């Protein structure tokens, strides 16, 4: 497996990855999983960071996974939002998601970012250093997102005084 930065030529494959990964969770009445639409909206909203969008290729060069980190804020301080993270259904549980997570967190740290936040499974993300956001004084700006599934991962530039309300890029609120 190779993890590398996404290129413009990967866009269709990235959509296919999220289509495969999230098809079982597609809401009734929708033709596409929310994550497919979210990635495209994030690309267009000004929050996209090329250096923090990664794909995983299998040994044949096929794109089998994708992750992106986009610009968010804690109060008025720049931070990052993680998601979506998707792995093609036929290759899940083989370490692709972990490799994408580690690559994206390492790149974010190298860029001097303070923290990454996400809404995700409380039993999966702690293995990558994510903790409940409330433990660090970071709260989501949507009350329904509060709880164990709203987590943050601090990076090298993090300072304990970074506390307050977390705001995702605008497409997260439109879907």
VONUNU-576077 format. One record per atom (N, C-alpha, C): residue in three letters; z, x, y. Coordinates in steps of 0.2 Angstrom, whole numbers, padded with zeros to 4 digits, always signed. Example, Ala and Ser with C-alpha at 12.3 -4.5 7.8 and 13.67 -1.06 7.14 Angstrom:
BEGIN
ALA+0039+0066-0028ALA+0039+0062-0022ALA+0039+0066-0016SER+0035+0064-0011SER+0036+0068-0005SER+0039+0064+0000
//
This chain:
BEGIN
UNK+0000+0004-0006UNK+0000+0000+0000UNK+0000+0004+0006UNK-0004+0002+0011UNK-0004+0006+0018UNK-0002+0001+0023UNK+0003+0003+0027UNK+0005-0001+0033UNK+0002+0002+0039UNK-0002-0002+0043UNK-0005+0001+0049UNK-0005-0004+0055UNK-0007-0002+0061UNK-0007-0006+0066UNK-0013-0011+0065UNK-0012-0017+0067UNK-0018-0022+0066UNK-0023-0020+0071UNK-0029-0022+0069UNK-0035-0021+0074UNK-0038-0028+0075UNK-0043-0028+0080UNK-0047-0034+0081UNK-0050-0036+0075UNK-0053-0032+0071UNK-0056-0034+0065UNK-0052-0037+0059UNK-0045-0037+0060UNK-0041-0040+0055UNK-0039-0047+0057UNK-0041-0050+0062UNK-0039-0056+0064UNK-0040-0062+0059UNK-0046-0062+0056UNK-0047-0067+0051UNK-0042-0066+0045UNK-0042-0060+0043UNK-0038-0058+0037UNK-0030-0060+0039UNK-0028-0059+0045UNK-0021-0060+0047UNK-0020-0068+0046UNK-0025-0072+0049UNK-0024-0079+0048UNK-0024-0081+0041UNK-0028-0078+0037UNK-0028-0080+0029UNK-0021-0078+0026UNK-0018-0072+0028UNK-0012-0071+0026UNK-0007-0076+0027UNK-0006-0078+0033UNK-0001-0083+0035UNK-0003-0090+0032UNK-0009-0091+0031UNK-0012-0098+0028UNK-0009-0098+0021UNK-0010-0092+0017UNK-0007-0092+0011UNK+0000-0092+0010UNK+0003-0088+0014UNK+0011-0087+0014UNK+0014-0094+0016UNK+0012-0097+0020UNK+0015-0103+0023UNK+0012-0110+0021UNK+0007-0110+0017UNK+0004-0116+0015UNK+0009-0121+0012UNK+0014-0119+0008UNK+0019-0124+0005UNK+0023-0127+0011UNK+0023-0124+0017UNK+0028-0127+0022UNK+0024-0130+0027UNK+0017-0131+0026UNK+0013-0135+0031UNK+0016-0142+0033UNK+0017-0144+0039UNK+0020-0150+0040UNK+0015-0156+0038UNK+0017-0161+0036UNK+0012-0167+0035UNK+0008-0168+0041UNK+0002-0170+0040UNK-0003-0171+0046UNK-0006-0165+0049UNK-0004-0159+0047UNK-0007-0153+0050UNK-0011-0150+0045UNK-0017-0147+0048UNK-0022-0144+0043UNK-0020-0136+0042UNK-0016-0134+0047UNK-0014-0126+0047UNK-0007-0126+0047UNK-0004-0120+0043UNK+0003-0119+0044UNK+0004-0117+0052UNK+0010-0119+0054UNK+0012-0117+0061UNK+0011-0110+0062UNK+0012-0106+0058UNK+0012-0098+0059UNK+0005-0096+0061UNK+0000-0099+0058UNK-0007-0097+0059UNK-0008-0098+0067UNK-0006-0104+0069UNK-0007-0106+0076UNK-0003-0102+0081UNK+0003-0101+0079UNK+0008-0097+0083UNK+0005-0090+0084UNK+0002-0086+0079UNK+0000-0080+0080UNK-0006-0080+0085UNK-0010-0084+0085UNK-0016-0085+0090UNK-0013-0086+0097UNK-0008-0091+0097UNK-0005-0092+0104UNK-0002-0086+0107UNK+0002-0083+0102UNK+0005-0077+0105UNK+0000-0071+0107UNK-0006-0071+0104UNK-0011-0066+0107UNK-0013-0068+0114UNK-0013-0074+0115UNK-0016-0076+0122UNK-0011-0077+0127UNK-0004-0077+0126UNK+0001-0079+0131UNK+0004-0073+0135UNK+0002-0067+0134UNK+0004-0061+0138UNK+0010-0058+0135UNK+0013-0061+0129UNK+0019-0058+0126UNK+0017-0053+0120UNK+0010-0053+0119UNK+0008-0049+0113UNK+0008-0041+0115UNK+0011-0037+0110UNK+0011-0030+0110UNK+0007-0027+0105UNK+0001-0024+0106UNK-0003-0022+0101UNK+0000-0017+0097UNK+0004-0012+0099UNK+0008-0007+0096UNK+0013-0010+0091UNK+0015-0016+0091UNK+0020-0019+0087UNK+0017-0025+0083UNK+0011-0025+0081UNK+0008-0029+0076UNK+0005-0025+0071UNK+0007-0026+0065UNK+0006-0022+0059UNK+0003-0027+0053UNK-0002-0023+0049UNK-0004-0026+0043UNK-0002-0022+0037UNK-0002-0025+0031UNK-0001-0021+0025UNK-0008-0022+0021UNK-0011-0016+0019UNK-0016-0016+0015UNK-0015-0015+0008UNK-0018-0018+0003UNK-0017-0016-0004UNK-0021-0010-0006UNK-0021-0008-0012UNK-0025-0002-0014UNK-0033-0002-0013UNK-0035-0009-0013UNK-0042-0010-0012UNK-0044-0011-0004UNK-0039-0010+0000UNK-0040-0011+0007UNK-0040-0018+0010UNK-0038-0023+0006UNK-0037-0030+0008UNK-0031-0031+0012UNK-0031-0034+0017UNK-0025-0036+0021UNK-0021-0041+0017UNK-0015-0039+0015UNK-0010-0044+0011UNK-0004-0046+0015UNK-0003-0043+0021UNK+0003-0044+0024UNK+0002-0043+0032UNK+0007-0047+0036UNK+0006-0046+0043UNK+0013-0047+0046UNK+0015-0043+0051UNK+0021-0045+0055UNK+0019-0043+0063UNK+0022-0047+0067UNK+0022-0045+0074UNK+0028-0046+0078UNK+0029-0041+0083UNK+0035-0042+0087UNK+0032-0043+0094UNK+0035-0048+0098UNK+0032-0050+0104UNK+0037-0049+0110UNK+0035-0049+0116UNK+0040-0049+0121UNK+0044-0055+0122UNK+0050-0054+0123UNK+0055-0059+0124UNK+0060-0056+0129UNK+0066-0060+0130UNK+0071-0058+0135UNK+0078-0060+0132UNK+0083-0056+0134UNK+0090-0058+0134UNK+0092-0058+0141UNK+0093-0064+0144UNK+0094-0064+0151UNK+0088-0062+0154UNK+0088-0057+0159UNK+0082-0055+0162UNK+0080-0048+0159UNK+0083-0046+0154UNK+0082-0039+0151UNK+0076-0040+0145UNK+0071-0036+0145UNK+0066-0036+0140UNK+0069-0035+0133UNK+0067-0039+0128UNK+0069-0038+0121UNK+0063-0040+0117UNK+0064-0041+0110UNK+0058-0042+0106UNK+0060-0048+0102UNK+0055-0052+0100UNK+0055-0058+0095UNK+0051-0056+0089UNK+0054-0057+0083UNK+0051-0055+0077UNK+0048-0062+0074UNK+0041-0061+0073UNK+0039-0067+0069UNK+0032-0069+0072UNK+0028-0071+0067UNK+0030-0072+0060UNK+0029-0066+0056UNK+0032-0066+0050UNK+0031-0061+0045UNK+0028-0065+0039UNK+0022-0063+0037UNK+0019-0066+0031UNK+0016-0061+0026UNK+0017-0063+0020UNK+0014-0059+0014UNK+0010-0064+0010UNK+0004-0063+0008UNK+0000-0067+0004UNK+0003-0069-0002UNK+0003-0076-0004UNK+0007-0078-0009UNK+0006-0075-0016UNK+0000-0072-0017UNK-0001-0069-0024UNK+0002-0062-0024UNK+0005-0059-0019UNK+0008-0053-0019UNK+0015-0052-0016UNK+0018-0058-0016UNK+0025-0058-0013UNK+0030-0055-0018UNK+0035-0053-0016UNK+0041-0050-0020UNK+0039-0043-0023UNK+0034-0040-0019UNK+0032-0033-0022UNK+0034-0028-0016UNK+0038-0029-0011UNK+0040-0024-0006UNK+0036-0024+0000UNK+0031-0028+0000UNK+0026-0028+0006UNK+0030-0031+0012UNK+0034-0036+0012UNK+0038-0038+0018UNK+0042-0033+0020UNK+0046-0030+0016UNK+0051-0024+0017UNK+0047-0019+0021UNK+0041-0017+0018UNK+0037-0011+0022UNK+0035-0013+0029UNK+0033-0019+0030UNK+0031-0022+0036UNK+0037-0022+0041UNK+0043-0024+0038UNK+0049-0024+0043UNK+0051-0017+0045UNK+0051-0013+0040UNK+0053-0006+0042UNK+0048-0003+0047UNK+0042-0004+0046UNK+0037-0001+0051UNK+0038-0004+0058UNK+0039-0010+0058UNK+0039-0013+0065UNK+0046-0011+0068UNK+0051-0011+0064UNK+0058-0009+0067UNK+0057-0002+0070UNK+0054+0002+0066UNK+0054+0009+0068UNK+0050+0010+0074UNK+0044+0007+0074UNK+0040+0007+0080UNK+0043+0004+0086UNK+0047-0001+0086UNK+0050-0004+0091UNK+0056+0001+0094UNK+0059+0004+0089UNK+0064+0009+0091UNK+0061+0015+0095UNK+0055+0017+0092UNK+0052+0023+0095UNK+0049+0021+0102UNK+0048+0015+0104UNK+0046+0013+0110UNK+0052+0011+0115UNK+0058+0012+0113UNK+0064+0012+0117UNK+0066+0005+0118UNK+0064+0000+0113UNK+0067-0007+0114UNK+0074-0007+0112UNK+0078-0012+0115UNK+0085-0012+0114UNK+0087-0017+0108UNK+0083-0022+0106UNK+0085-0026+0101UNK+0079-0031+0099UNK+0079-0033+0093UNK+0074-0038+0090UNK+0078-0044+0088UNK+0076-0050+0089UNK+0079-0056+0087UNK+0074-0060+0083UNK+0077-0065+0079UNK+0073-0069+0074UNK+0077-0075+0072UNK+0073-0080+0070UNK+0076-0086+0066UNK+0073-0084+0059UNK+0078-0084+0054UNK+0076-0082+0048UNK+0081-0083+0043UNK+0079-0082+0036UNK+0084-0083+0031UNK+0090-0078+0031UNK+0096-0081+0031UNK+0102-0077+0032UNK+0104-0073+0027UNK+0100-0074+0021UNK+0102-0069+0015UNK+0096-0064+0015UNK+0091-0064+0018UNK+0085-0059+0018UNK+0086-0054+0023UNK+0087-0056+0029UNK+0086-0051+0035UNK+0092-0046+0036UNK+0098-0048+0033UNK+0104-0043+0034UNK+0102-0036+0031UNK+0098-0036+0026UNK+0096-0029+0022UNK+0093-0025+0027UNK+0090-0027+0033UNK+0087-0023+0038UNK+0091-0022+0044UNK+0098-0024+0043UNK+0102-0023+0049UNK+0103-0028+0054UNK+0100-0034+0052UNK+0101-0040+0056UNK+0108-0043+0055UNK+0111-0045+0061UNK+0117-0048+0061UNK+0117-0055+0065UNK+0122-0060+0063UNK+0121-0066+0068UNK+0122-0064+0075UNK+0117-0067+0079UNK+0116-0065+0086UNK+0123-0066+0090UNK+0126-0072+0088UNK+0132-0073+0091UNK+0138-0068+0091UNK+0137-0064+0086UNK+0142-0058+0085UNK+0141-0053+0090UNK+0135-0053+0093UNK+0134-0048+0099UNK+0133-0052+0106UNK+0135-0058+0106UNK+0135-0062+0112UNK+0128-0064+0114UNK+0123-0064+0110UNK+0117-0066+0111UNK+0116-0074+0108UNK+0114-0078+0113UNK+0113-0085+0111UNK+0106-0087+0112UNK+0103-0092+0107UNK+0097-0095+0108UNK+0097-0100+0114UNK+0091-0101+0117UNK+0091-0105+0123UNK+0089-0113+0120UNK+0089-0113+0114UNK+0088-0120+0110UNK+0094-0121+0106UNK+0098-0126+0107UNK+0104-0127+0104UNK+0103-0127+0096UNK+0098-0130+0094UNK+0097-0131+0087UNK+0096-0125+0083UNK+0094-0119+0087UNK+0093-0113+0084UNK+0099-0109+0083UNK+0105-0111+0086UNK+0111-0107+0085UNK+0113-0108+0078UNK+0117-0103+0075UNK+0119-0102+0069UNK+0118-0096+0065UNK+0119-0096+0059UNK+0118-0090+0055UNK+0111-0088+0054UNK+0106-0092+0055UNK+0099-0090+0055UNK+0096-0087+0061UNK+0100-0087+0067UNK+0098-0084+0073UNK+0101-0077+0073UNK+0097-0072+0072UNK+0100-0065+0071UNK+0097-0060+0075UNK+0100-0054+0076UNK+0097-0049+0080UNK+0098-0042+0076UNK+0094-0038+0078UNK+0094-0031+0075UNK+0094-0026+0081UNK+0100-0023+0082UNK+0100-0018+0088UNK+0096-0012+0086UNK+0093-0009+0091UNK+0090-0002+0091UNK+0093+0003+0095UNK+0090+0009+0095UNK+0093+0015+0099UNK+0095+0013+0106UNK+0090+0010+0109UNK+0091+0008+0117UNK+0096+0003+0118UNK+0099+0000+0113UNK+0104-0006+0114UNK+0110-0003+0117UNK+0113-0007+0122UNK+0119-0006+0125UNK+0124-0013+0124UNK+0130-0012+0123UNK+0134-0018+0121UNK+0134-0023+0127UNK+0133-0021+0133UNK+0133-0026+0139UNK+0127-0030+0138UNK+0122-0029+0134UNK+0116-0033+0133UNK+0118-0040+0130UNK+0120-0045+0133UNK+0122-0051+0131UNK+0119-0057+0135UNK+0119-0063+0132UNK+0116-0068+0136UNK+0111-0072+0132UNK+0108-0076+0135UNK+0103-0081+0132UNK+0096-0078+0130UNK+0095-0078+0124UNK+0088-0076+0122UNK+0083-0081+0123UNK+0077-0078+0125UNK+0071-0083+0126UNK+0065-0080+0123UNK+0062-0084+0118UNK+0056-0082+0115UNK+0050-0083+0119UNK+0045-0080+0118UNK+0038-0081+0121UNK+0037-0088+0121UNK+0033-0091+0126UNK+0032-0098+0127UNK+0029-0101+0121UNK+0024-0098+0117UNK+0022-0102+0111UNK+0027-0104+0106UNK+0032-0101+0105UNK+0038-0103+0101UNK+0040-0110+0102UNK+0040-0112+0108UNK+0042-0119+0111UNK+0037-0124+0110UNK+0031-0123+0109UNK+0025-0127+0109UNK+0024-0130+0102UNK+0026-0127+0097UNK+0024-0129+0091UNK+0028-0133+0087
//
